[in-house]
Amino acid sequence: MVKLKTIIKAKYLRKEETKTEQILWKKLGNKNLGIKWRRQHPIDMFIVDFYAPPIKLAIELDGSSHNIKENKEYDEMRTDYLKSKNIKVIRFWNSEVEKDLENVLTKIKEEIKKFL
């Protein structure tokens, strides 16, 4: 079971934009992909890295700390909750964004096309 401490820690960490979030935000912001995105968007008790309300699509960027059991459980709980709200979640590792941004953007564009 995910502890409340983990949720509070996640909310605290979300206040700071990571290098990877900055990289992806430059590509998502200003409707660059034809959709308005929100960064660090709260959805009930959770916060997602990027969210496109018109199509109910959330993007999560994960670093190595997401390999820790407690963080994995939190991610699964959050994803299950968002799915219950009909929100599609796609996840990328930070290393994917940093090493292969074009492929990440292609995957995001493919998801966007499903909704439009």
N, C-alpha and C positions, 0 to 999 in steps of 0.2 A: 504494500500500500504506500502510495506517495505521501510524504509528510507535508504538512502545511509549511514547514520551514523551507522546503524545496520550492514551493510555489512563490513564497515571498522572495527568496533568493533570485528566482528567475525574473520576477518583476523588477527587482533592483538592477540586475545585470542588463536588462533591456533599456535602461536609461542611456546607456553609452552605446554609440554606434560603432560597430566593429569595422575593420578595414574591408572585410568582405562585403558587409552591408553597404558600405560607401560605393564599392565597385558596382554592385548590382543596382543600387538606387540610381546611379548615373544613367543606367540603361532603361529603368522603369519609370523614373520621374518624368514630369511634363507630358504625360500620355505618349511617351516615345513608342510604345507598342500598341497604341490606339485605345488603351484602357487607363482610367484614372486609378492609381494605386495609393494606398495609405501605408505609411511606414510606422512600425511599432504600434499596430492597431489593437486596442483592447476588444475582445469578444467575451463578454461576461467576465468570468474570473481569470481568463487567459489573455495573453498578448501574443500576437503573431508578428513575425518579422515584416512581411508585406501582405497586404490584403486588397483585393479588387472587389468592392461591394457589388457592382453591377452584375458580376458573373459568379460571385461567391467562391472565389479562388484565393487560397492562402499559400504563401511560399515561406518555407522555413529553411534557414541556413544553420547547419550543425557543425560544431567544432569537435575536437577530440574528447571534450568533457561529456559529450553525448554517448560515449561508449561505456560510461559508468552505469551500473545497474539501476541506481536510483533515478538518474537522468533519463535512461531509456524508458523506465516505467512512467515517468512524468510525460515524456513525449508521446507514448502510446495512449495514456489517459487523455491528453489534450487532443490528439488526433481523433480518437473515438468520440470525444465530446463534439468536436467540430463536425465530424461526419453525421452525428445525430441531428445537427442543425443544417444538414444538406450543404455543408461547406467542403469543397474539395481541397485537400492539402497535398502539395508536392514538396519534397525535401531534397536539398542538395547539401553535400559536404562543402565546407569552406574551400577545401583544396580543389574541388570541381570548378568553383567559380573563379578561383585564382589561376588555374592552369588551363581551363577550357571554357571560357566565358561564352564563346559562340555556340557551343553545344548546349549549354545551359539555356541560353536565350532561345534556341531552336525548340527545346522541350517546353518552355513556357509558351511560346507562340503556338505550338501544337495544342496545348491545353486551352488557350484562348479561343482557337478556331472551333473547338467543340461546343463552345457556349454562344458563339455569334452566328 
